[in-house]
Amino acid sequence: MRRAVVGWFADEARELPWRDPACSPWGILVSEVMLQQTPVVRVLPVWREWMERWPHPANLAAEAAGEAVRAWGRLGYPRRALRLHAAATVIAREHGGELPDTEEGLLELPGVGGYTAAAVAAFAFGRRAAVVDTNIRRVHARLVRGEALPAPSLTAAERRLAEELLPDDDAASVRWNAAVMELGALVCTARSPRCVACPVADACAWRAAGEPPPSYVPKGQAWHGTDRQVRGAVMAVLRVASRPLPRELFDEPRGAAHPGPVGAELARLHALAPGPEQLERAVAGLLADGLAVEHDGGLALP
């Protein structure tokens, strides 16, 4: 099974810049954080711009956190930008600009959780680590457990299975992690798995069981009309602003008369027609999360 999956990966893997042997551990950390809940096609241009501007953690640490948020653009979940900035600051200040090379050391960085620590340890430093993302969990669920989808959240049993399937050899374990992840991303997808292209379809417990349906219906997150959408629209205004913006620009549609990119983003915000309470919740949430600050009587990036 391992040979088949790894052999498939050798032939079918996408060429991605963070898979280049010359990619730095910092570049791999940035990619792993950006790829959380965000597809590769959206990450690629932002990752390239980010690495050109901040090729080393110290480069990012030398700038304000707001610049990381600004460069994050529309990737979504911008708190990830703040976490990367915080991690870069610690790396530059406490680790001489070099990432820790173990899971334990990586876990001590701000904003780095279990998955990210394992992924960076494996893909940046060649460590044997059980990398368990959504794609890997889905392949394991179908191939071994005969289930259409993994549990809604990671379970102890899933982690044990990932450990059991992981080869003992460091290099082999890294290839296995990457191969299973790619199989889940390209073939063993959540909604329309391409079983005819799967290198281990004959060994798949889910297919052998007659492809039973999932035990639950995954629920996507609502977007239109939500506080999240309004927060995103406010963030879009702040990203294009070169100075703090008075609060009344956000509160009143006349703010859309502001010239240039700020006016254009304000127009998009007010087109959503958020009520005063929803707008206040969105702004308060951004302030609480550190994604915005009050400065000189207005709102700005941190």
N, C-alpha and C positions, 0 to 999 in steps of 0.2 A: 504493500500500500504506500509506504513512504517513497520507495523508488519511483512508483508510477506518478505520484503527485509532484515530487521534486523534478522528475524528468519532464513532465508537462510544463512546469514553471520555467525550466531552462529554455524551452522552445517558445513559450507564449507570454512570458512576463513583459509588461510594459516597460519602456525605457523612461525612467523618471529621474530627475536630477538628484534627488536625495538617495537614489540607489547607486549613483556613480561612486566607485571606490575612492575618488578624490574628494567626495563631500565630507565636510568636517562634522564632528559630533554636534557642534552648535547648529549646523544646517539641518541635521537629522532631528534634533530636538524641536526646532522651529516647525519642521514639516509635520511632526507627530502632533503638536499642539494645534496647528492649523487644520489638520485633517479630521479632527474630532467633530463629528456631525456635519462635515462639509465635504462635498465631492471633489475629487482630484482636479477636474476641469476648472473649478473656481479657485482652487488653491494655487495652481501652477503660476499664474502671472503675479499674484501677490507675493508668493514665496520668492520668486526671482527678484522682484523689486526690493523686497526686504533684505535679501542676502547681498544685493549689490550695495545697498545703503549701509547695512550693518553686518559686515562679514564676520565680526567677532563680537562676543558678548559685551566687551568693554565699549564698543562703538555705540551700542544701544543704551548701555547704562549711563553714558555721558550725556544723553538727551533726556528731556522731560518725558514722563510717562504718557503725556498727552500726544506726543509725536508717534508713539507706538499705536495708540488708539486711532490717530489720523491715518496712519499707513495701513491699518487693518482694513480700511475701506468697508465694503459691504459683505465681508465674510460671515457676519453674524456672530452672536455670543462674544461681544467685544471685550468682556472681562478676561478672555484668554490673552488679549494683548497686554493687559495690565499684569497678568501672571508671568508672561514672558519677560516683561520689563523687570519685574521684581526678581525673577530668577537670574537674569543677566547681571543685575546689580550685585547679587550675592556671589555669583561666579567670578565677577571682576574683583570684588573686594576681598573675598575669603579664599578663593581657589586659584589665584594668579591668572585668571582669564580662561582656565581650562575646566571643562566639565568633569565632575566626579565620574569614575569609570565603573562603578558598581551600582547595583540596584539600591543598596542601602544608602550609598552616598547621594544618589540622584533623588531618592525620596526625601532627603533633607532640604532640597531646594523648594522655595515657595511655589505652590501651585502645581507641583509634580506629584501625581497620584500613582497608584500601583501599575496601571496599564502603561502609562508613559515611561515610568522608570524601567519597566521590563523591556519595552520596545527599544529605548535608547541603549540600554545595556546590551541588548542583542545586536541591533543593527549598526550601532556606532562602535561598539567595543568587542563584538564577537563573543559575548558572554552567553552561557546557557541560561535562558530565562523563559518561563512560560508566558508568552505573549497571548493575551486573550481579549481580542476585540470582537465586535459584533459579527464580522465576517467569519472569523475563526470559530466562534461559538456556534454559528449556524451550520458550518460544515461538520463540526463534531456532532451536533445534534442529529443531523440526517445520516451521516456516514456510520456512526457508531451506535447511537441511541435509538434510531428509527423514528425520530420526531421531526415534524415539519419545521418547527421553529424552536429556538432555545427559550428558556424561561424569560419572562419580562425583565428580570434583573439577574446579574451573575450570582450563581449559587456555589456553595462549597463543593458540591458534586462535580460541577462543570470544571472548577479549578483543578480538582483531583484528576479528572480525565485528561485535561491538558497536560498535566505533569506526567501522567502515565504514557501519553503518546509521544512525548518529547524525547528525541534521541539523546543518548548519554554523551556523545561527542559534541564539543562546543560548536564546531563549524557545521556539523550536520544539523544541530538543533536550530541554528540561525537560518539555514536554508529551508528547513521544515516550516518554521514560523512564517517566513516570507511566502513560501509556496502555498500554504493553506489559506493565508490571508488573501492572496491573489486569486485563488480558486473561488473563494467566497465572493470576491468583488466582481469577477468576470463571468463565472459559470454558475455557481451554486447560489444564485441571487435569491432575495427574499420572495419576490412576486412571480418571476418567470424563470425558474432554473432551466438551464440548457443541458439537460442530462445527456443528450446525445454527444456533447462535447466533453463530458467529464471523464477523466482518465481512470476513475475508480467507480464508475457507475455500477459495474457488476458486483462490487463489494458493498454497495450502499444498503444499509439496513432499512432506510426509509422506502426505497424502491422495492425492496424485498417484501415489505409489509403492505405494499399496494398504494404507497404514497398517501397515507392518511392525512386528513386536514389538520391544521393547527388546533390546539386545545383552547385558544383564545384568539380574538381579533385584535391585531395591533391597532392602536389609536394614534393617528397623527396629531401633531400639535396645531391647534387653530392659529390663524395669523390675521386675516382680514378683520378689522374692527377691534382688535385686541389691544391691551396696553403694550404688548410687545411691539406691535406695529407702530404705535405712536412713539414709543421709546426710540425705535430705529429711525423714525423720521426726525425726531429732535436731534439724535446723534448725527444724522446727515447734515443738518444745519451747522452744528458745532464744528464738524470736520472741515468745512469750507470757510469758516470764519477765521480771520486773522487777528481778531481782538474780541474781548468779551462783548456779548450781545445783551442789551436790556431785556428784562423779562417780558415787558409788554409786547415785544416783537413776536414772541411765541403765543401770547394770549389773544392777540387781535389780528384778524385777517389783513388789516392795513399793513402789517409787517411785510407782506409779500411785495409791497412796493419798493422795498429795499433793493438797491442796484446789485447787479452781478450774480454770481453763484449763490450768495446767501439768499437773495430774493427768490431765486428759482427753487431752492430747497424749502424755503418758508412756504411758497405756494403749494408745493407737494404736501407739506405738513397740513396746511389748512384745508386742502382738498379732501383730507380724511374726515374733516368736520368733527374733531374730538371735542367733547364737552369740557367745560372748565375743570370739573373734578377729575376726568380721565387724564387731561393734560397735566394737572398738578400731580397726580399719582406717578405719571411717567417721569416728570422732572425730579420728583422726590426720590424715586427709585434710582435714577442715574446718580444723584448726589450721594445717596446712601452707598451705592456700589463703587464710588470713587471714579466713575466714568465722566463726571462733570463736577465743576467747582463753581462757587460763587466768588466773583472777583470784580472789584470796582463797580459793584452794584449790578453786575450782569452775570451771564452764564458763559463758561468757557470749558475747553478740555483741561484736564489736570496738568 
